[in-house]
């Protein structure tokens, strides 16, 4: 009976982790998601800028190009661009013959990062307002002399 000897550990790196994720067969869905993301990056610049923020390529399979939008108004606007998008998909090697637009309640684009907001206590707010008021012209001490 042989004794189990662990192999020496190599340091982990992001590249090694990605290679492990892409290993067959588990990597197929990840590879497909990366391919769809790249396809979205190639097709989205063809959309007018207001529409591009609300539409995203969701899938391509058996000739069907599927986009998702976050409101019915964007669905109507995107359907008007179907011929141009199908032509663009064909120009990059896809056999696209059908264009589908679906509406989702979730935003097609990631939400913007929240702003850093500062909250003040009432006393701090009052002190800030007093300091700003003292800097206004016409107030005693606003010219630097007291």
N, C-alpha and C positions, 0 to 999 in steps of 0.2 A: 504494500500500500504506500503510495507516494504522498508526501506531505505537501500541502498547498503553500506556495510561496507567492506572495503578492508581488506584482511587478512594480518597479520603482515609479513613483508618481511624477509625472511631468507637470510643470506649472500650467494652469489653465489660462487661456487667452480668449478674447472674443472670437478670433478667427477659428480657433480649435472648437469652440462651442458651436459656431455656425456650421462648421464641417460635420460635427456630430449630428446636428439637427437635420442636415440635408442628406444624411446617409440613407440608403435604400432600406426598406420601402417607406419608412416614416417621413422622409423628406419630400415625398411627392406633393402633399398638400401645401407645404411651405414653398416649394419651388413654383407651384402654380400660383400661389398668392403673390409671390415676387414678380412673376411674369405678368399677371393681371395689373399689378401696380405700375410696372414699366409701360404696359400698353395704355393705361390711363394717363400716364405722364406724356405720352406721345399724342394722344387724341384730345386731351383737355385744352391745350393751347389753341385749338381750332374753334373753341367756343367763345362767344362774346364774354368779356370779363364779368358782368353781373351774373350771367348764367353759370359760368365756370365755378363760381363759389357755391353753387347750389346743386351741382350735378357731379356724379362720379360713376366711372365704369364699374359695373358690378360683376359682369361675367361675359365670357365669350365661349360658346360651345355649339358645334354643328351648324355654323353659319349664322347663329343668332348673336347679335351685339346687344347686350343688356345694360342700360344705364339706370341709375337710381337718382331721383330728385327729392327735395324735401317739401315741395308744395305743388298743388295742381297747376298753378300758373307757370312754373318752370317746366312742367311736363309738356304743356302745350307749346312753349317756346322751343324746347329741345326737339320735339317731333318735327318742327318745321325745318330743322337742320339735318334730318335723317339722310337725305341723299348725299350731302357733302360728307357726313361722317362715314357712311358706308363706302363711299369712294376712297376716303382717306384710309380706312381699314384695309381695303383691297390693295391700295398702293404700298402698304407695308407687308403684304404677303398673306393676309387673311382672306379666306373665301367667304366673306360676309355677304349674306343675301337678305337678312331680316333684321329690323331695328325695333327694339322693345324699350319702352320707358316705363318704369314703375315708380310709384310715389311711396315714400317712407315717412314716418313721423319723426324719424331721427335725422338730424342734419347730415347732408352728404359730405360736408367738409368738417374737419375737427373745429370745435369752438375756439374762439380766440383766447389766448392766455389771460387770466384775470389780472386786472391792474392792481398794483400795490396801493392800498388805501390806508390812510392814517386816520385813526380816530383820536379825538381829543376830549379831555374832560371839559366840563363847562368852565372851570377855573382857567385852564390853559387857553381855551378859546377866547375868554374875556381878556386875558393878559395879552394875547396876540393882537386882538383888535385894538387894545389900548396902545400897544407899541406901534402898530401901523398908523393909528390916528395921530400919534405924536410926530410922525414923519411927514405928515401933510403940510403943505405951505400954509402959512397964516397961523399955525399953532405955536404957542410959546415954546422955545427951545428947538424948533424944527430947523433953524439955520445953524445949529451947533453952539450958539451962545445962550447962556442962561441968565 
